[in-house]
């Protein structure tokens, strides 16, 4: 066997990031020996697509990474080139390009964005990726860290892994160097998971596609099934995350840094001391979570990343002093395999829709079935279904009728005994009547809860633990609730087909503002849903929730929002999307469609641009800006025009604007790196 990426203190990792510009370099003050005679890198200064390569950021076993700057708008990206001598190896080329496919398939905020993939003649394959400023998680290893700092980082990694596993992608090389920390809004340690270069789809990839005798992964973090060359799934990544958590909290890796032989034996046979035995500051409950993630057998680990996330959060708030149980030999399997249980929501979320039923485990007693009113598609009447296998993460809804599509959103109200509870979820798995019959369970679909309020999360947590009595379906109200009616009337007056008006957002709102306003609107609707509503009020509420979700979906994704804003002449919103990292080729393609649909727009833009340039030559900034705005209203996707306008606006920002209503506030993110709007 030959390992890949052995970690001699991780000096060989690929680097497409930089420390924050405001942070001093601790080595800057120390004199450095003069470098040997440099060989000029032929790629420096080269324009690749829309980006000029400025400097080299770092390199690794498969490629070299450069800092790229957009030639028009100045945004920064990282451009990763496959080593030239690998170009003739088709398997390595496919692995390199698989990274972009895997990342784009997932599409999660805690996973680095890849904007483009292409080839520079003759055979220099490259990826254009999000440029990050921060530090890798490996910077926190070596000394024990506080649980209150580490657990929020680990839960974000769980979120990223859950999204990957839902899309059938296993990372397979999770390690501290592949977990990057940036500052994002008010979150000092916002996680970005990197390097899906050896990620593997759960379906359609046979073990024979890996060369015999080759280890895929980093030995210190590889699960026993990887060492043994067996099949991997999402629980393989959870094992690696358990090793990482151990290293951060205990201050050292569980199995040391021995050679391959000792590491192989340790991962397959040895059980390390629990983290709280190495560092008494580690809460015992948290130590137990980590030891479970590091179980030798996949079946003994957490079933999904979302289940591990919930356990980490619970452990941080639990003051238990009970020592972790020592591992014992597993009981012998029965001669007759038991029938599968009803599908737990967490298990469903960690498996592809076509996977067979999971083997029987010994879960905690589930709460009784709960009636629910479910809106299967926006604008449709709610239907009554039975909710089972409820957890903090999701639930299973029983039906033999038409099921909503996978990845679609549904709204539901759980009819609890004391009060109804409004929730929203994403469909993550179907169980057809035929599958249900063969597995001895009910047909239906599993959902993963999304955008829950703190109150809803708390209620679901208690309900999943059996702390709320079995509910009884309440009698439907025959009259309108007066207080709910007043709130509904107020909200209906704000309802509009314009998503900005609906979410009370300015035309150049940041993507963080979109998410925050959408959450606030959904929370307000959930508060109304907690009252005893009439049938008509329930329908109105469902319709409002559907509109809010659609507005959030439209404005929360740059590729959808830029087209919406361009067709409505909202050039400030277009600028916000440009600053999020869309490539120039994407924008130019969209602009061509826009100009085709708006005859005469380009001519009007030229007239107003010429007038603006004349006023600018006379140093009349206000009149120049006003003309540039008219030009942008005609041709909002014109990158050169956007650049001229915002550069001039920056120079004249202290000059009172003649028509601030039409322009709105500045969009300073236009000239910044992608993904930080």
SVG drawing of the C-alpha trace seen along z (x, -y; Angstrom):
<svg xmlns="http://www.w3.org/2000/svg" viewBox="-68 -71 88 90">
<polyline fill="none" stroke="black" stroke-width="0.4" points="0.0,0.0 1.2,-3.5 -0.3,-6.4 -1.4,-9.7 -1.0,-13.0 1.0,-11.7 1.1,-14.6 4.5,-15.7 2.8,-18.5 0.8,-19.3 3.3,-21.4 2.2,-20.0 -1.4,-21.2 -2.7,-23.1 -3.3,-26.8 -5.9,-28.9 -6.4,-31.3 -4.6,-34.1 -4.7,-35.4 -6.9,-38.5 -5.3,-41.6 -5.6,-43.4 -3.7,-40.6 0.0,-41.2 2.3,-38.4 4.1,-37.0 7.1,-36.2 7.2,-39.6 9.5,-41.1 12.1,-38.3 14.8,-38.7 14.5,-36.2 17.4,-34.8 17.6,-36.0 15.8,-33.5 17.8,-31.6 17.7,-33.0 14.0,-32.9 12.7,-31.3 9.9,-33.5 6.6,-31.7 5.2,-31.9 1.6,-32.0 2.0,-35.1 0.4,-38.0 -1.5,-35.7 -5.2,-36.4 -7.2,-33.2 -10.9,-33.7 -11.8,-36.9 -9.1,-36.8 -5.4,-38.0 -3.1,-35.7 -1.4,-38.0 0.7,-35.7 1.1,-32.1 -0.7,-31.2 0.7,-27.7 0.8,-24.2 0.2,-20.5 0.5,-17.1 -2.0,-17.6 -1.8,-21.2 -0.7,-24.8 -3.0,-27.7 -2.8,-31.3 -4.5,-34.5 -6.6,-35.8 -8.2,-39.3 -11.1,-40.1 -9.8,-42.4 -12.9,-44.6 -14.4,-44.6 -11.3,-43.6 -12.9,-40.8 -10.5,-38.1 -10.6,-34.3 -8.3,-31.4 -7.3,-29.6 -6.1,-26.0 -4.1,-24.4 -3.5,-20.7 0.2,-20.0 1.2,-19.8 2.9,-16.4 -0.5,-14.9 -2.3,-16.1 -1.6,-12.8 -3.0,-10.7 -6.7,-10.7 -7.7,-9.2 -6.0,-12.1 -7.6,-14.7 -11.0,-13.2 -10.3,-13.3 -9.3,-16.9 -12.4,-17.8 -14.6,-15.7 -13.9,-18.3 -15.9,-20.9 -18.7,-18.5 -19.0,-17.3 -19.0,-20.8 -21.5,-22.2 -23.8,-19.2 -23.9,-20.1 -24.1,-23.9 -23.8,-24.7 -22.6,-27.9 -20.1,-25.9 -18.5,-24.4 -16.1,-26.4 -17.6,-27.7 -16.2,-26.7 -17.3,-29.1 -15.7,-27.7 -13.6,-24.9 -11.7,-25.0 -8.5,-24.1 -5.6,-26.4 -4.1,-25.1 -2.6,-22.7 -3.6,-20.8 -3.5,-23.0 -6.7,-22.1 -7.9,-24.7 -10.7,-25.5 -11.8,-29.0 -12.7,-29.0 -13.8,-31.2 -10.8,-33.1 -10.8,-32.9 -9.1,-35.1 -8.6,-33.3 -6.8,-30.3 -7.1,-26.5 -8.4,-24.5 -4.9,-23.0 -3.8,-26.3 -5.8,-25.4 -4.2,-21.9 -1.3,-21.1 -2.8,-22.5 -6.2,-21.7 -9.0,-24.1 -12.1,-25.1 -15.2,-23.1 -17.3,-26.3 -15.1,-27.3 -14.7,-24.0 -18.3,-22.6 -19.8,-25.5 -17.0,-24.7 -17.8,-21.0 -21.6,-21.6 -20.9,-23.7 -18.8,-20.9 -21.7,-18.5 -24.0,-20.8 -21.6,-20.7 -21.3,-16.9 -25.0,-16.5 -25.5,-18.5 -22.8,-16.4 -24.2,-13.1 -27.7,-14.1 -26.4,-14.5 -24.6,-11.2 -21.1,-12.7 -18.6,-11.3 -15.6,-13.6 -13.2,-10.7 -10.3,-13.0 -11.6,-15.2 -8.8,-16.6 -8.0,-20.0 -6.2,-21.3 -9.4,-20.9 -11.5,-22.8 -11.0,-26.6 -12.2,-29.3 -13.1,-32.8 -14.9,-35.7 -18.5,-36.0 -20.9,-38.6 -20.9,-38.1 -19.5,-34.6 -15.7,-34.6 -15.2,-31.0 -17.3,-30.5 -16.5,-27.1 -15.6,-26.4 -14.9,-22.7 -12.3,-22.4 -10.8,-19.9 -13.4,-17.5 -10.8,-16.3 -11.2,-12.6 -14.8,-12.8 -16.8,-9.8 -20.5,-9.5 -22.4,-6.9 -23.9,-5.4 -22.4,-4.4 -18.8,-4.1 -17.3,-0.6 -14.4,0.2 -12.3,1.2 -12.0,-2.4 -9.4,-2.9 -6.0,-1.5 -5.3,1.7 -3.0,1.1 -3.6,-2.7 -4.9,-4.4 -7.3,-7.2 -7.3,-9.6 -4.9,-10.8 -3.8,-7.9 -4.3,-9.8 -7.9,-10.4 -8.9,-7.3 -11.7,-5.0 -11.1,-1.3 -13.2,-0.5 -10.9,-2.8 -7.8,-0.9 -9.5,2.4 -10.4,1.2 -14.2,1.7 -17.0,-0.5 -17.4,-3.9 -20.4,-6.1 -21.2,-9.2 -20.2,-7.5 -16.7,-7.3 -16.5,-11.2 -18.0,-11.1 -15.1,-8.9 -12.6,-11.5 -14.6,-14.3 -14.4,-12.4 -10.6,-12.2 -10.5,-15.9 -12.6,-16.7 -10.4,-14.5 -7.3,-16.3 -8.7,-19.7 -10.0,-19.0 -7.3,-16.7 -4.4,-18.6 -3.1,-15.5 -4.3,-12.9 -5.7,-9.7 -3.2,-7.4 0.0,-9.6 2.1,-10.0 3.6,-6.6 4.3,-4.8 1.8,-3.2 2.0,0.2 1.3,-1.3 -1.5,-3.6 -3.1,-0.6 -3.1,1.5 -4.3,-1.4 -7.3,-2.3 -8.3,1.3 -7.7,2.6 -6.9,0.0 -9.3,-2.1 -7.7,-5.3 -8.2,-6.9 -11.4,-9.1 -10.7,-12.8 -11.8,-13.8 -9.2,-11.3 -6.5,-13.2 -7.9,-16.7 -10.1,-16.9 -11.6,-20.1 -13.5,-18.2 -17.1,-17.6 -17.8,-13.9 -20.9,-14.0 -18.9,-15.6 -16.2,-12.9 -18.8,-10.3 -20.0,-11.9 -16.5,-11.8 -15.9,-8.2 -19.1,-7.2 -18.0,-8.9 -14.7,-7.0 -16.3,-3.6 -14.6,-0.9 -17.8,0.4 -19.8,-2.1 -23.1,-0.7 -21.9,-1.9 -21.3,-5.5 -23.9,-8.2 -26.3,-7.4 -25.9,-10.8 -24.1,-14.1 -27.3,-15.8 -27.6,-13.3 -24.0,-13.9 -24.6,-17.7 -27.6,-17.4 -25.5,-15.2 -22.7,-17.8 -25.0,-20.6 -26.7,-18.6 -23.4,-17.5 -22.2,-21.1 -25.2,-22.0 -25.2,-18.7 -23.3,-18.7 -23.1,-15.0 -20.1,-13.5 -20.8,-9.9 -17.7,-8.3 -18.0,-7.2 -18.8,-3.5 -15.8,-1.2 -16.3,0.4 -17.4,4.0 -17.7,6.8 -20.8,6.5 -23.5,9.1 -23.6,12.0 -26.0,11.6 -29.2,13.5 -29.7,16.4 -32.8,14.7 -32.3,11.1 -34.9,8.8 -37.3,6.8 -36.3,3.2 -37.8,0.5 -39.8,-2.6 -37.4,-4.8 -35.8,-7.4 -35.6,-10.9 -31.9,-11.2 -31.1,-7.9 -33.2,-8.8 -31.3,-12.1 -28.0,-10.3 -28.9,-7.9 -29.8,-8.2 -33.4,-7.8 -32.8,-4.4 -30.9,-2.9 -32.3,0.3 -33.9,0.1 -31.4,-0.4 -30.6,2.5 -32.4,2.5 -30.8,0.6 -32.0,0.0 -33.3,-3.6 -34.9,-5.4 -38.7,-5.0 -40.2,-7.2 -43.1,-9.6 -46.6,-8.6 -47.9,-9.3 -48.8,-13.0 -51.5,-14.3 -50.3,-17.1 -51.7,-19.5 -49.2,-19.5 -49.1,-21.9 -47.4,-19.6 -47.0,-22.4 -47.3,-26.2 -50.8,-27.4 -52.5,-24.0 -54.9,-23.1 -53.3,-21.4 -53.8,-17.7 -53.9,-15.7 -51.1,-13.2 -49.6,-11.2 -46.2,-12.3 -43.9,-9.6 -40.2,-9.2 -40.0,-12.8 -36.6,-14.2 -35.0,-17.6 -33.6,-17.1 -36.7,-15.9 -39.7,-13.6 -41.4,-11.0 -44.9,-11.7 -47.0,-8.7 -48.9,-8.7 -49.6,-6.3 -50.7,-9.1 -48.7,-11.6 -45.5,-12.7 -43.8,-16.1 -40.6,-15.9 -37.2,-15.3 -35.5,-18.5 -38.8,-20.5 -40.1,-22.4 -43.2,-21.6 -45.0,-23.5 -46.7,-21.7 -48.5,-22.3 -48.1,-19.6 -51.3,-19.3 -49.9,-19.0 -52.2,-18.6 -51.4,-22.0 -50.9,-24.0 -50.2,-23.6 -46.5,-23.9 -45.7,-25.3 -42.6,-23.9 -41.0,-23.9 -39.0,-21.1 -37.2,-19.8 -38.1,-16.4 -35.0,-14.1 -36.4,-10.6 -39.4,-8.7 -40.6,-5.3 -42.9,-3.8 -45.8,-1.5 -43.8,1.4 -40.7,0.6 -42.8,0.1 -44.4,3.5 -41.1,5.3 -39.6,3.5 -42.5,3.8 -43.2,0.1 -45.5,-2.6 -45.1,-4.4 -44.4,-8.2 -41.6,-10.6 -38.9,-11.9 -38.3,-15.6 -35.4,-17.6 -36.5,-20.6 -35.2,-24.0 -35.3,-27.5 -36.9,-26.6 -37.3,-29.2 -35.7,-28.7 -39.1,-28.0 -39.8,-25.3 -36.4,-23.7 -37.0,-23.5 -40.4,-22.1 -39.2,-19.4 -36.3,-18.5 -38.7,-17.9 -41.2,-16.1 -38.5,-13.7 -37.5,-12.9 -41.1,-12.0 -41.4,-15.0 -44.7,-16.1 -47.8,-13.8 -49.2,-12.1 -51.2,-14.8 -54.8,-14.7 -56.0,-16.4 -57.9,-19.6 -61.3,-20.5 -61.0,-22.9 -62.0,-26.4 -65.3,-27.6 -64.6,-31.3 -61.6,-33.5 -59.2,-34.2 -59.4,-38.0 -55.7,-38.6 -54.5,-36.3 -56.8,-38.1 -55.3,-41.5 -51.8,-40.2 -52.8,-38.5 -54.5,-41.6 -51.3,-43.7 -49.1,-41.1 -51.4,-40.8 -51.1,-44.6 -47.3,-44.0 -47.6,-41.1 -46.5,-41.9 -45.3,-40.2 -42.0,-42.2 -39.8,-40.0 -37.9,-43.0 -41.1,-44.6 -42.4,-41.3 -39.2,-40.9 -38.9,-44.6 -35.5,-44.8 -33.7,-47.6 -32.9,-46.9 -29.2,-46.3 -29.7,-44.1 -26.9,-41.8 -27.4,-38.0 -27.1,-38.0 -29.9,-40.5 -32.1,-38.4 -31.6,-35.3 -32.2,-37.4 -35.4,-39.1 -36.7,-35.7 -36.1,-34.1 -37.9,-37.0 -40.9,-36.8 -41.2,-33.0 -40.9,-33.4 -43.7,-35.9 -45.9,-33.5 -45.0,-30.6 -46.2,-32.8 -49.5,-33.3 -49.8,-29.5 -49.5,-28.8 -53.0,-30.2 -56.3,-28.4 -57.0,-29.4 -60.0,-28.9 -59.7,-27.0 -59.6,-30.2 -56.9,-31.7 -54.8,-28.5 -55.1,-28.7 -54.0,-32.4 -51.1,-31.6 -49.9,-28.8 -50.1,-31.1 -48.1,-33.7 -45.5,-31.3 -45.2,-30.0 -44.7,-33.6 -42.0,-34.3 -40.1,-31.0 -40.3,-31.8 -38.9,-35.3 -36.1,-34.0 -35.2,-31.4 -35.2,-33.9 -33.1,-36.6 -30.9,-34.3 -29.1,-32.8 -27.0,-35.1 -27.7,-33.2 -31.5,-33.5 -31.4,-37.0 -29.2,-38.6 -31.7,-37.7 -34.6,-39.0 -32.9,-42.3 -31.6,-42.8 -35.1,-42.4 -36.4,-45.0 -33.5,-47.4 -32.3,-47.1 -28.6,-47.7 -27.7,-47.9 -29.0,-44.4 -27.1,-43.2 -23.9,-44.8 -24.5,-42.8 -24.7,-39.6 -21.6,-40.4 -19.7,-40.9 -20.8,-37.5 -18.5,-35.8 -20.4,-35.2 -18.0,-34.8 -17.8,-37.3 -18.7,-34.6 -21.9,-33.8 -22.8,-37.5 -22.0,-38.1 -24.2,-35.2 -27.0,-36.5 -26.5,-40.0 -26.8,-38.7 -30.2,-37.2 -31.2,-40.5 -30.3,-42.6 -32.1,-40.2 -35.3,-40.7 -34.9,-44.5 -34.4,-45.9 -32.9,-49.4 -31.5,-49.0 -27.8,-49.1 -28.4,-52.3 -30.0,-54.1 -27.1,-53.0 -24.6,-54.5 -26.4,-57.8 -26.6,-58.1 -23.0,-56.8 -21.7,-59.5 -23.6,-62.2 -22.2,-60.9 -18.7,-60.9 -19.1,-64.5 -20.3,-65.6 -17.5,-63.5 -14.9,-65.4 -16.3,-68.6 -15.9,-67.2 -19.7,-67.4 -20.0,-64.1 -23.6,-64.4 -24.9,-64.8 -22.5,-62.2 -23.8,-59.7 -27.4,-60.5 -26.6,-59.7 -24.7,-56.6 -27.8,-55.4 -30.0,-55.9 -27.5,-54.0 -27.4,-51.1 -31.2,-51.1 -31.1,-50.3 -28.1,-47.9 -27.7,-46.7 -25.5,-43.7 -22.8,-45.9 -19.7,-45.0 -17.6,-47.9 -20.4,-50.4 -20.9,-49.0 -17.2,-49.4 -17.2,-53.1 -20.3,-53.9 -19.2,-52.5 -15.7,-53.9 -17.1,-57.3 -19.6,-56.9 -16.7,-56.0 -14.8,-59.1 -17.8,-61.3 -19.5,-59.6 -19.3,-62.7 -21.2,-64.7 -25.0,-64.8 -26.8,-62.6 -29.5,-64.2 -31.8,-61.2 -30.8,-58.9 -34.1,-57.1 -33.3,-55.7 -29.8,-54.6 -30.1,-53.4 -27.0,-53.1 -23.6,-52.2 -22.7,-48.7 -19.1,-48.5 -19.0,-44.7 -18.8,-45.2 -15.0,-45.6 -14.4,-42.9 -13.8,-39.3 -16.6,-36.9 -18.9,-35.3 -18.6,-38.0 -21.5,-40.2"/>
</svg>
